[in-house]
Amino acid sequence: MSTIIATQGLPELAPIRPETPGASSSNGFNQLLAHVDDLLSRADQLASGYAQGKVGLTDAVLASTKADTEFQTLMAVRNRALSAYQEIMNLQV
């Protein structure tokens, strides 16, 4: 007896392909950096919009807080990676 399960409109899954070791880590960090940069520029736009009276205070403050939180997280990741790199470089071989 075989059971057939309908996909019900689910997208086809692409096969997982391994990436080169150097490209995956730098690509992920670059994407994170681009995302934080977009959030910071959006927060700046909303702050200037608030100064012109086009945007509400709540929207401007929420965007600024979100951008600040993402930036602090990015800096923590960078500091952790730098610390790990320095520790590896200090190992005696």
C-alpha positions as CSV (number, residue, x, y, z in Angstrom):
1,M,0.0,0.0,0.0
2,S,1.4,3.4,-1.0
3,T,0.4,6.7,0.4
4,I,0.5,9.8,-1.8
5,I,0.7,13.2,-0.1
6,A,-0.4,16.2,-2.0
7,T,2.0,19.1,-2.0
8,Q,-0.8,21.7,-1.7
9,G,1.0,24.5,-3.5
10,L,4.3,24.1,-1.6
11,P,7.3,25.2,-3.6
12,E,9.8,22.7,-4.9
13,L,12.8,22.5,-2.6
14,A,16.1,23.1,-4.2
15,P,18.9,20.6,-3.5
16,I,21.5,21.8,-1.0
17,R,24.8,22.6,-2.6
18,P,27.9,23.1,-0.5
19,E,29.6,26.5,-0.8
20,T,33.2,27.3,-0.7
21,P,34.4,27.8,2.9
22,G,35.6,31.3,2.4
23,A,32.7,32.6,0.5
24,S,29.9,31.5,2.8
25,S,31.2,33.3,5.9
26,S,32.1,36.5,4.2
27,N,28.9,36.5,2.1
28,G,26.8,36.1,5.3
29,F,28.6,38.9,7.0
30,N,28.3,41.1,4.0
31,Q,24.6,40.5,3.8
32,L,24.2,41.3,7.5
33,L,26.2,44.5,7.0
34,A,24.1,45.5,4.0
35,H,20.9,44.9,6.0
36,V,22.1,47.0,8.9
37,D,23.2,49.8,6.5
38,D,19.7,49.8,5.0
39,L,18.1,50.0,8.5
40,L,20.4,52.9,9.4
41,S,19.6,54.8,6.2
42,R,15.8,54.2,6.7
43,A,16.1,55.5,10.3
44,D,17.8,58.6,9.0
45,Q,15.1,59.1,6.4
46,L,12.4,58.8,9.0
47,A,14.2,61.2,11.4
48,S,14.5,63.8,8.6
49,G,10.8,63.1,7.8
50,Y,9.9,63.7,11.4
51,A,11.8,67.0,11.4
52,Q,9.8,68.1,8.3
53,G,6.6,67.0,9.9
54,K,5.9,64.2,7.4
55,V,6.4,61.3,9.7
56,G,5.1,60.6,13.2
57,L,7.3,60.5,16.2
58,T,6.5,56.8,17.0
59,D,7.7,55.6,13.5
60,A,10.9,57.6,13.7
61,V,11.8,56.4,17.2
62,L,10.9,52.8,16.4
63,A,13.1,52.8,13.3
64,S,15.9,54.4,15.2
65,T,15.7,51.9,18.0
66,K,15.6,49.0,15.6
67,A,18.6,50.3,13.7
68,D,20.5,50.8,16.9
69,T,19.8,47.3,18.2
70,E,20.8,45.7,14.9
71,F,24.0,47.8,14.8
72,Q,24.9,46.8,18.4
73,T,24.3,43.1,17.4
74,L,26.5,43.5,14.4
75,M,29.3,45.0,16.5
76,A,29.0,42.2,19.0
77,V,29.3,39.6,16.2
78,R,32.3,41.5,14.8
79,N,34.0,41.7,18.2
80,R,33.4,38.1,18.9
81,A,34.9,37.1,15.5
82,L,37.9,39.3,16.0
83,S,38.5,37.9,19.5
84,A,38.3,34.4,18.1
85,Y,40.8,35.3,15.3
86,Q,43.2,36.8,17.8
87,E,43.0,33.8,20.1
88,I,43.7,31.5,17.1
89,M,46.7,33.6,16.1
90,N,48.1,33.5,19.6
91,L,48.1,29.6,19.7
92,Q,51.5,28.1,19.7
93,V,52.0,25.5,17.0
